[in-house]
Amino acid sequence: MRELWIAGNWKMYKTRAEARAWVAALIEHPQAATVHLMAFASATLLATVEETAKGRIWVGAQNLHPGREGAFTGELSARQLLDAGATAVLIGHSERRHLFHEDDELLQKKVRTALDSGLRPMYCIGETLAERQGGRTEEVLDRQLTRGLAGVGAEEWSRLWVAYEPVWAIGTGETATPAMAQAAHRFTRDRLQALGGEAAARVPILYGGSVKPENAGELLSQPDIEGVLVGGASLEAGSFAAIAAAGAERQKTS
Ligand code: 13P
């Protein structure tokens, strides 16, 4: 059966009580049993999610500092995130790139730190509206992949995911059409193959940007879309479970 990854990015939402209720509701949903479930949560929630999830949900952080430890007030190291219960981490989310000015060189260091520490990175890429309209989507994706994933070793590709999130589709209600998303995923897979061969071509590629229960099934039926990274529609457990159920449905028919 095709493996599918259904990931929620909660961004700066939820208290511990809310996180606990979400996880408890989700793990009761039998429809979601065949897909991989992931929750990328604020650092304050990681331990709560891990304790409540009972191994049923991958626990992810949303950012990390590339250093081992040191005088970096307000930052979090890979070791601290692992200690809090995270096994995965988002790196290069468009909000980090654009609101916090993180560039590919910094993100490459973060990917390196995550892999060295045993935290699995989900490396995010995506073009802005101006870049798409200017016909530069592939150039941007190529640059983000080549720079951010520089130095990933042959045996490390099996420990990461890539998420394609067109910036213009994030939080806007605009979704890439399944054909647009598929084309970007196909391009991403070809570039991964060029960077790291067969092992890199097998990296799961998730789509993100206004994914909802209504559009998840069609997106997940595309051959190169192996999951979704969901912001707004992940916050409510019922709507996230409906997306997971759409994924489970696709698995049966693929
Ligand atoms: P929305 O699903 O709210 O568009 O957010 C997408 C996203 O940024 C997931 O990482």
py3Dmol code that shows the C-alpha trace and the ligand (Angstrom):
import py3Dmol

protein = """\
ATOM      1  CA  MET A   1       0.000   0.000   0.000  1.00  0.00           C
ATOM      2  CA  ARG A   2       1.231   3.493  -0.873  1.00  0.00           C
ATOM      3  CA  GLU A   3       2.584   5.338   2.182  1.00  0.00           C
ATOM      4  CA  LEU A   4       0.956   8.720   2.800  1.00  0.00           C
ATOM      5  CA  TRP A   5       1.922  11.442   5.260  1.00  0.00           C
ATOM      6  CA  ILE A   6      -0.814  13.662   6.680  1.00  0.00           C
ATOM      7  CA  ALA A   7       0.838  16.458   8.630  1.00  0.00           C
ATOM      8  CA  GLY A   8      -0.639  19.358  10.579  1.00  0.00           C
ATOM      9  CA  ASN A   9       1.345  22.547  11.082  1.00  0.00           C
ATOM     10  CA  TRP A  10      -0.293  24.282  14.019  1.00  0.00           C
ATOM     11  CA  LYS A  11       1.896  27.382  13.711  1.00  0.00           C
ATOM     12  CA  MET A  12       1.507  29.647  16.777  1.00  0.00           C
ATOM     13  CA  TYR A  13      -1.785  28.137  17.909  1.00  0.00           C
ATOM     14  CA  LYS A  14      -2.982  25.974  20.813  1.00  0.00           C
ATOM     15  CA  THR A  15      -2.469  25.652  24.529  1.00  0.00           C
ATOM     16  CA  ARG A  16      -1.540  22.380  26.200  1.00  0.00           C
ATOM     17  CA  ALA A  17      -5.173  21.567  27.005  1.00  0.00           C
ATOM     18  CA  GLU A  18      -6.163  22.209  23.395  1.00  0.00           C
ATOM     19  CA  ALA A  19      -3.298  20.079  22.107  1.00  0.00           C
ATOM     20  CA  ARG A  20      -4.243  17.228  24.436  1.00  0.00           C
ATOM     21  CA  ALA A  21      -7.880  17.322  23.302  1.00  0.00           C
ATOM     22  CA  TRP A  22      -6.861  17.379  19.625  1.00  0.00           C
ATOM     23  CA  VAL A  23      -4.586  14.355  19.943  1.00  0.00           C
ATOM     24  CA  ALA A  24      -7.105  12.410  22.007  1.00  0.00           C
ATOM     25  CA  ALA A  25      -9.818  13.070  19.399  1.00  0.00           C
ATOM     26  CA  LEU A  26      -7.587  12.177  16.476  1.00  0.00           C
ATOM     27  CA  ILE A  27      -6.270   8.867  17.706  1.00  0.00           C
ATOM     28  CA  GLU A  28      -9.850   7.689  18.179  1.00  0.00           C
ATOM     29  CA  HIS A  29     -10.521   8.079  14.431  1.00  0.00           C
ATOM     30  CA  PRO A  30     -10.332   4.629  12.812  1.00  0.00           C
ATOM     31  CA  GLN A  31     -10.333   6.086   9.265  1.00  0.00           C
ATOM     32  CA  ALA A  32      -6.942   7.600   9.893  1.00  0.00           C
ATOM     33  CA  ALA A  33      -5.299   4.332  10.913  1.00  0.00           C
ATOM     34  CA  THR A  34      -3.464   3.554   7.662  1.00  0.00           C
ATOM     35  CA  VAL A  35      -1.772   6.903   7.020  1.00  0.00           C
ATOM     36  CA  HIS A  36       1.152   8.444   8.876  1.00  0.00           C
ATOM     37  CA  LEU A  37      -0.102  11.291  11.059  1.00  0.00           C
ATOM     38  CA  MET A  38       2.154  14.168  12.062  1.00  0.00           C
ATOM     39  CA  ALA A  39       1.693  17.270  14.194  1.00  0.00           C
ATOM     40  CA  PHE A  40       4.180  20.139  13.998  1.00  0.00           C
ATOM     41  CA  ALA A  41       3.577  22.007  17.230  1.00  0.00           C
ATOM     42  CA  SER A  42       4.982  24.894  19.239  1.00  0.00           C
ATOM     43  CA  ALA A  43       7.821  23.807  21.502  1.00  0.00           C
ATOM     44  CA  THR A  44       5.658  24.368  24.592  1.00  0.00           C
ATOM     45  CA  LEU A  45       3.302  21.623  23.355  1.00  0.00           C
ATOM     46  CA  LEU A  46       5.733  18.930  22.236  1.00  0.00           C
ATOM     47  CA  ALA A  47       5.845  16.975  25.495  1.00  0.00           C
ATOM     48  CA  THR A  48       2.055  17.086  25.812  1.00  0.00           C
ATOM     49  CA  VAL A  49       1.553  15.842  22.247  1.00  0.00           C
ATOM     50  CA  GLU A  50       4.118  13.088  22.712  1.00  0.00           C
ATOM     51  CA  GLU A  51       2.576  11.905  25.985  1.00  0.00           C
ATOM     52  CA  THR A  52      -0.986  11.923  24.628  1.00  0.00           C
ATOM     53  CA  ALA A  53      -0.196  10.428  21.201  1.00  0.00           C
ATOM     54  CA  LYS A  54       1.049   7.070  22.523  1.00  0.00           C
ATOM     55  CA  GLY A  55       3.263   6.598  19.500  1.00  0.00           C
ATOM     56  CA  ARG A  56       0.361   7.056  17.065  1.00  0.00           C
ATOM     57  CA  ILE A  57       1.377  10.521  15.825  1.00  0.00           C
ATOM     58  CA  TRP A  58       4.772  11.786  14.714  1.00  0.00           C
ATOM     59  CA  VAL A  59       5.694  14.740  16.888  1.00  0.00           C
ATOM     60  CA  GLY A  60       7.375  17.608  15.071  1.00  0.00           C
ATOM     61  CA  ALA A  61       8.868  20.954  16.042  1.00  0.00           C
ATOM     62  CA  GLN A  62       8.546  24.004  13.789  1.00  0.00           C
ATOM     63  CA  ASN A  63      12.109  25.346  13.893  1.00  0.00           C
ATOM     64  CA  LEU A  64      15.504  24.787  15.481  1.00  0.00           C
ATOM     65  CA  HIS A  65      18.775  26.620  16.013  1.00  0.00           C
ATOM     66  CA  PRO A  66      21.706  25.160  14.065  1.00  0.00           C
ATOM     67  CA  GLY A  67      24.073  25.251  17.048  1.00  0.00           C
ATOM     68  CA  ARG A  68      24.619  22.491  19.588  1.00  0.00           C
ATOM     69  CA  GLU A  69      24.154  24.734  22.628  1.00  0.00           C
ATOM     70  CA  GLY A  70      25.320  28.155  23.753  1.00  0.00           C
ATOM     71  CA  ALA A  71      24.422  31.750  24.483  1.00  0.00           C
ATOM     72  CA  PHE A  72      21.468  32.078  22.078  1.00  0.00           C
ATOM     73  CA  THR A  73      18.666  33.551  24.161  1.00  0.00           C
ATOM     74  CA  GLY A  74      15.246  32.387  23.045  1.00  0.00           C
ATOM     75  CA  GLU A  75      16.485  29.655  20.712  1.00  0.00           C
ATOM     76  CA  LEU A  76      16.018  25.870  20.882  1.00  0.00           C
ATOM     77  CA  SER A  77      18.582  23.206  20.037  1.00  0.00           C
ATOM     78  CA  ALA A  78      17.969  19.848  18.389  1.00  0.00           C
ATOM     79  CA  ARG A  79      18.877  18.150  21.659  1.00  0.00           C
ATOM     80  CA  GLN A  80      16.241  20.144  23.541  1.00  0.00           C
ATOM     81  CA  LEU A  81      13.572  19.374  20.938  1.00  0.00           C
ATOM     82  CA  LEU A  82      14.365  15.668  21.029  1.00  0.00           C
ATOM     83  CA  ASP A  83      14.260  15.799  24.813  1.00  0.00           C
ATOM     84  CA  ALA A  84      10.784  17.390  24.648  1.00  0.00           C
ATOM     85  CA  GLY A  85       9.528  14.522  22.483  1.00  0.00           C
ATOM     86  CA  ALA A  86      10.035  15.725  18.899  1.00  0.00           C
ATOM     87  CA  THR A  87      11.300  13.299  16.282  1.00  0.00           C
ATOM     88  CA  ALA A  88      10.836  15.615  13.283  1.00  0.00           C
ATOM     89  CA  VAL A  89      11.288  19.311  12.570  1.00  0.00           C
ATOM     90  CA  LEU A  90      10.104  21.740   9.898  1.00  0.00           C
ATOM     91  CA  ILE A  91      12.963  23.591   8.262  1.00  0.00           C
ATOM     92  CA  GLY A  92      12.529  26.463   5.836  1.00  0.00           C
ATOM     93  CA  HIS A  93       8.799  26.984   6.171  1.00  0.00           C
ATOM     94  CA  SER A  94       7.881  30.010   4.056  1.00  0.00           C
ATOM     95  CA  GLU A  95       6.984  31.971   7.187  1.00  0.00           C
ATOM     96  CA  ARG A  96      10.544  31.400   8.449  1.00  0.00           C
ATOM     97  CA  ARG A  97      11.996  32.326   5.052  1.00  0.00           C
ATOM     98  CA  HIS A  98       9.904  35.434   4.494  1.00  0.00           C
ATOM     99  CA  LEU A  99       8.927  36.809   7.923  1.00  0.00           C
ATOM    100  CA  PHE A 100      12.178  35.864   9.674  1.00  0.00           C
ATOM    101  CA  HIS A 101      14.508  36.233   6.684  1.00  0.00           C
ATOM    102  CA  GLU A 102      16.038  32.771   6.861  1.00  0.00           C
ATOM    103  CA  ASP A 103      18.118  32.058   3.763  1.00  0.00           C
ATOM    104  CA  ASP A 104      19.145  28.803   2.104  1.00  0.00           C
ATOM    105  CA  GLU A 105      22.602  28.863   3.703  1.00  0.00           C
ATOM    106  CA  LEU A 106      21.160  29.056   7.225  1.00  0.00           C
ATOM    107  CA  LEU A 107      18.574  26.413   6.349  1.00  0.00           C
ATOM    108  CA  GLN A 108      21.319  24.102   5.068  1.00  0.00           C
ATOM    109  CA  LYS A 109      23.009  24.367   8.475  1.00  0.00           C
ATOM    110  CA  LYS A 110      19.726  23.558  10.184  1.00  0.00           C
ATOM    111  CA  VAL A 111      19.190  20.501   7.969  1.00  0.00           C
ATOM    112  CA  ARG A 112      22.731  19.362   8.808  1.00  0.00           C
ATOM    113  CA  THR A 113      22.182  19.843  12.544  1.00  0.00           C
ATOM    114  CA  ALA A 114      18.864  17.999  12.465  1.00  0.00           C
ATOM    115  CA  LEU A 115      20.306  15.000  10.603  1.00  0.00           C
ATOM    116  CA  ASP A 116      23.388  14.855  12.835  1.00  0.00           C
ATOM    117  CA  SER A 117      21.246  14.897  15.967  1.00  0.00           C
ATOM    118  CA  GLY A 118      18.689  12.308  14.864  1.00  0.00           C
ATOM    119  CA  LEU A 119      15.837  14.749  14.309  1.00  0.00           C
ATOM    120  CA  ARG A 120      14.225  14.174  10.904  1.00  0.00           C
ATOM    121  CA  PRO A 121      13.883  17.349   8.826  1.00  0.00           C
ATOM    122  CA  MET A 122      10.881  18.231   6.704  1.00  0.00           C
ATOM    123  CA  TYR A 123      12.487  20.720   4.338  1.00  0.00           C
ATOM    124  CA  CYS A 124      10.013  23.235   2.873  1.00  0.00           C
ATOM    125  CA  ILE A 125      10.311  24.897  -0.505  1.00  0.00           C
ATOM    126  CA  GLY A 126       8.020  27.080  -2.601  1.00  0.00           C
ATOM    127  CA  GLU A 127       7.810  30.067  -4.904  1.00  0.00           C
ATOM    128  CA  THR A 128       6.104  33.416  -4.335  1.00  0.00           C
ATOM    129  CA  LEU A 129       3.341  34.703  -6.597  1.00  0.00           C
ATOM    130  CA  ALA A 130       5.744  37.105  -8.324  1.00  0.00           C
ATOM    131  CA  GLU A 131       8.193  34.274  -8.959  1.00  0.00           C
ATOM    132  CA  ARG A 132       5.451  32.071 -10.448  1.00  0.00           C
ATOM    133  CA  GLN A 133       4.085  34.875 -12.593  1.00  0.00           C
ATOM    134  CA  GLY A 134       7.607  35.661 -13.741  1.00  0.00           C
ATOM    135  CA  GLY A 135       8.055  32.045 -14.916  1.00  0.00           C
ATOM    136  CA  ARG A 136      10.710  31.379 -12.280  1.00  0.00           C
ATOM    137  CA  THR A 137       9.068  28.608 -10.257  1.00  0.00           C
ATOM    138  CA  GLU A 138      11.480  25.864 -11.313  1.00  0.00           C
ATOM    139  CA  GLU A 139      14.523  28.075 -10.896  1.00  0.00           C
ATOM    140  CA  VAL A 140      13.440  28.924  -7.319  1.00  0.00           C
ATOM    141  CA  LEU A 141      12.674  25.319  -6.368  1.00  0.00           C
ATOM    142  CA  ASP A 142      15.957  24.169  -7.865  1.00  0.00           C
ATOM    143  CA  ARG A 143      17.904  26.769  -5.890  1.00  0.00           C
ATOM    144  CA  GLN A 144      16.132  26.001  -2.619  1.00  0.00           C
ATOM    145  CA  LEU A 145      16.699  22.257  -3.039  1.00  0.00           C
ATOM    146  CA  THR A 146      20.295  22.489  -4.207  1.00  0.00           C
ATOM    147  CA  ARG A 147      21.412  24.879  -1.480  1.00  0.00           C
ATOM    148  CA  GLY A 148      19.315  23.722   1.445  1.00  0.00           C
ATOM    149  CA  LEU A 149      20.019  20.033   0.903  1.00  0.00           C
ATOM    150  CA  ALA A 150      23.703  20.392   0.016  1.00  0.00           C
ATOM    151  CA  GLY A 151      25.772  17.750   1.756  1.00  0.00           C
ATOM    152  CA  VAL A 152      22.975  15.284   2.539  1.00  0.00           C
ATOM    153  CA  GLY A 153      24.685  11.887   2.559  1.00  0.00           C
ATOM    154  CA  ALA A 154      23.607   8.796   0.612  1.00  0.00           C
ATOM    155  CA  GLU A 155      22.233   7.050   3.709  1.00  0.00           C
ATOM    156  CA  GLU A 156      20.500  10.187   5.024  1.00  0.00           C
ATOM    157  CA  TRP A 157      17.851  10.661   2.324  1.00  0.00           C
ATOM    158  CA  SER A 158      15.616   8.060   3.953  1.00  0.00           C
ATOM    159  CA  ARG A 159      15.403  10.298   7.035  1.00  0.00           C
ATOM    160  CA  LEU A 160      13.855  13.390   5.509  1.00  0.00           C
ATOM    161  CA  TRP A 161      10.768  14.728   3.770  1.00  0.00           C
ATOM    162  CA  VAL A 162      10.329  17.637   1.391  1.00  0.00           C
ATOM    163  CA  ALA A 163       7.225  19.839   1.505  1.00  0.00           C
ATOM    164  CA  TYR A 164       6.276  21.911  -1.536  1.00  0.00           C
ATOM    165  CA  GLU A 165       4.263  24.892  -0.371  1.00  0.00           C
ATOM    166  CA  PRO A 166       3.668  27.635  -2.956  1.00  0.00           C
ATOM    167  CA  VAL A 167       3.781  30.818  -0.885  1.00  0.00           C
ATOM    168  CA  TRP A 168       0.758  32.299  -2.696  1.00  0.00           C
ATOM    169  CA  ALA A 169      -1.372  29.328  -1.585  1.00  0.00           C
ATOM    170  CA  ILE A 170      -0.547  29.513   2.125  1.00  0.00           C
ATOM    171  CA  GLY A 171      -3.373  30.831   4.264  1.00  0.00           C
ATOM    172  CA  THR A 172      -5.003  32.470   1.258  1.00  0.00           C
ATOM    173  CA  GLY A 173      -7.665  29.928   0.369  1.00  0.00           C
ATOM    174  CA  GLU A 174      -5.985  29.635  -3.038  1.00  0.00           C
ATOM    175  CA  THR A 175      -4.850  26.090  -3.757  1.00  0.00           C
ATOM    176  CA  ALA A 176      -2.605  25.007  -6.561  1.00  0.00           C
ATOM    177  CA  THR A 177      -4.656  22.866  -8.915  1.00  0.00           C
ATOM    178  CA  PRO A 178      -3.773  19.168  -8.620  1.00  0.00           C
ATOM    179  CA  ALA A 179      -2.080  19.410 -12.022  1.00  0.00           C
ATOM    180  CA  MET A 180       0.028  22.414 -10.946  1.00  0.00           C
ATOM    181  CA  ALA A 181       1.019  20.717  -7.712  1.00  0.00           C
ATOM    182  CA  GLN A 182       1.821  17.473  -9.533  1.00  0.00           C
ATOM    183  CA  ALA A 183       4.060  19.326 -12.006  1.00  0.00           C
ATOM    184  CA  ALA A 184       5.997  20.999  -9.188  1.00  0.00           C
ATOM    185  CA  HIS A 185       6.311  17.691  -7.338  1.00  0.00           C
ATOM    186  CA  ARG A 186       7.532  15.908 -10.470  1.00  0.00           C
ATOM    187  CA  PHE A 187      10.131  18.617 -10.978  1.00  0.00           C
ATOM    188  CA  THR A 188      11.155  18.378  -7.309  1.00  0.00           C
ATOM    189  CA  ARG A 189      11.565  14.615  -7.554  1.00  0.00           C
ATOM    190  CA  ASP A 190      13.703  14.935 -10.683  1.00  0.00           C
ATOM    191  CA  ARG A 191      15.914  17.480  -8.944  1.00  0.00           C
ATOM    192  CA  LEU A 192      16.192  15.273  -5.859  1.00  0.00           C
ATOM    193  CA  GLN A 193      17.226  12.387  -8.080  1.00  0.00           C
ATOM    194  CA  ALA A 194      19.884  14.575  -9.685  1.00  0.00           C
ATOM    195  CA  LEU A 195      21.159  15.543  -6.213  1.00  0.00           C
ATOM    196  CA  GLY A 196      21.207  12.128  -4.562  1.00  0.00           C
ATOM    197  CA  GLY A 197      20.173   9.386  -6.981  1.00  0.00           C
ATOM    198  CA  GLU A 198      17.541   6.744  -6.326  1.00  0.00           C
ATOM    199  CA  ALA A 199      17.527   7.188  -2.543  1.00  0.00           C
ATOM    200  CA  ALA A 200      16.790  10.907  -2.942  1.00  0.00           C
ATOM    201  CA  ALA A 201      14.083  10.231  -5.536  1.00  0.00           C
ATOM    202  CA  ARG A 202      12.251   8.162  -2.903  1.00  0.00           C
ATOM    203  CA  VAL A 203      11.982  11.080  -0.432  1.00  0.00           C
ATOM    204  CA  PRO A 204       8.262  11.639   0.303  1.00  0.00           C
ATOM    205  CA  ILE A 205       7.106  14.994  -1.087  1.00  0.00           C
ATOM    206  CA  LEU A 206       4.147  16.637   0.673  1.00  0.00           C
ATOM    207  CA  TYR A 207       1.973  19.419  -0.743  1.00  0.00           C
ATOM    208  CA  GLY A 208       0.928  22.365   1.422  1.00  0.00           C
ATOM    209  CA  GLY A 209      -1.187  25.464   0.815  1.00  0.00           C
ATOM    210  CA  SER A 210      -4.896  25.721   1.680  1.00  0.00           C
ATOM    211  CA  VAL A 211      -5.405  21.960   1.873  1.00  0.00           C
ATOM    212  CA  LYS A 212      -8.917  21.140   3.129  1.00  0.00           C
ATOM    213  CA  PRO A 213     -11.069  18.020   3.418  1.00  0.00           C
ATOM    214  CA  GLU A 214     -12.694  19.007   0.093  1.00  0.00           C
ATOM    215  CA  ASN A 215      -9.487  19.109  -1.964  1.00  0.00           C
ATOM    216  CA  ALA A 216      -7.205  16.643  -0.147  1.00  0.00           C
ATOM    217  CA  GLY A 217      -8.393  13.531  -1.986  1.00  0.00           C
ATOM    218  CA  GLU A 218      -7.709  14.884  -5.439  1.00  0.00           C
ATOM    219  CA  LEU A 219      -4.309  16.248  -4.454  1.00  0.00           C
ATOM    220  CA  LEU A 220      -3.356  12.934  -2.858  1.00  0.00           C
ATOM    221  CA  SER A 221      -4.348  10.997  -5.966  1.00  0.00           C
ATOM    222  CA  GLN A 222      -1.510  12.629  -7.940  1.00  0.00           C
ATOM    223  CA  PRO A 223       1.366  10.184  -8.479  1.00  0.00           C
ATOM    224  CA  ASP A 224       4.078  12.401  -6.994  1.00  0.00           C
ATOM    225  CA  ILE A 225       2.136  13.766  -4.004  1.00  0.00           C
ATOM    226  CA  GLU A 226       2.821  11.539  -1.006  1.00  0.00           C
ATOM    227  CA  GLY A 227       1.204  13.647   1.646  1.00  0.00           C
ATOM    228  CA  VAL A 228      -0.113  17.022   2.684  1.00  0.00           C
ATOM    229  CA  LEU A 229       1.108  19.658   5.116  1.00  0.00           C
ATOM    230  CA  VAL A 230      -1.962  21.408   6.461  1.00  0.00           C
ATOM    231  CA  GLY A 231      -2.131  24.718   8.316  1.00  0.00           C
ATOM    232  CA  GLY A 232      -5.563  26.217   9.019  1.00  0.00           C
ATOM    233  CA  ALA A 233      -7.566  23.050   8.383  1.00  0.00           C
ATOM    234  CA  SER A 234      -5.376  21.064  10.778  1.00  0.00           C
ATOM    235  CA  LEU A 235      -6.341  23.083  13.836  1.00  0.00           C
ATOM    236  CA  GLU A 236      -9.668  21.397  14.339  1.00  0.00           C
ATOM    237  CA  ALA A 237      -9.253  17.642  14.937  1.00  0.00           C
ATOM    238  CA  GLY A 238     -12.411  16.779  12.967  1.00  0.00           C
ATOM    239  CA  SER A 239     -11.298  18.535   9.795  1.00  0.00           C
ATOM    240  CA  PHE A 240      -7.774  17.106  10.067  1.00  0.00           C
ATOM    241  CA  ALA A 241      -9.254  13.616  10.567  1.00  0.00           C
ATOM    242  CA  ALA A 242     -11.365  14.142   7.434  1.00  0.00           C
ATOM    243  CA  ILE A 243      -8.186  14.927   5.477  1.00  0.00           C
ATOM    244  CA  ALA A 244      -6.544  11.806   6.892  1.00  0.00           C
ATOM    245  CA  ALA A 245      -9.629   9.802   5.917  1.00  0.00           C
ATOM    246  CA  ALA A 246      -9.375  11.187   2.362  1.00  0.00           C
ATOM    247  CA  GLY A 247      -5.787   9.945   2.326  1.00  0.00           C
ATOM    248  CA  ALA A 248      -6.805   6.505   3.568  1.00  0.00           C
ATOM    249  CA  GLU A 249      -9.468   6.389   0.840  1.00  0.00           C
ATOM    250  CA  ARG A 250      -6.824   7.174  -1.838  1.00  0.00           C
ATOM    251  CA  GLN A 251      -4.654   4.364  -0.523  1.00  0.00           C
ATOM    252  CA  LYS A 252      -7.432   1.874  -1.174  1.00  0.00           C
ATOM    253  CA  THR A 253      -7.834   2.946  -4.771  1.00  0.00           C
ATOM    254  CA  SER A 254      -4.165   3.416  -5.688  1.00  0.00           C
TER     255      SER A 254
END
"""
ligand_1 = """\
10
13P
P -2.696 26.714 5.193
O -3.120 25.265 5.095
O -3.364 27.457 6.289
O -2.735 27.392 3.862
O -1.133 26.670 5.625
C -0.247 25.881 4.918
C 1.021 25.805 5.660
O 1.735 26.783 5.800
C 1.402 24.513 6.245
O 2.734 24.510 6.640
"""
view = py3Dmol.view(width=600, height=400)
view.addModel(protein, "pdb")
view.setStyle({"model": 0}, {"cartoon": {"style": "trace"}})
view.addModel(ligand_1, "xyz")
view.setStyle({"model": 1}, {"stick": {}})
view.zoomTo()
view.show()
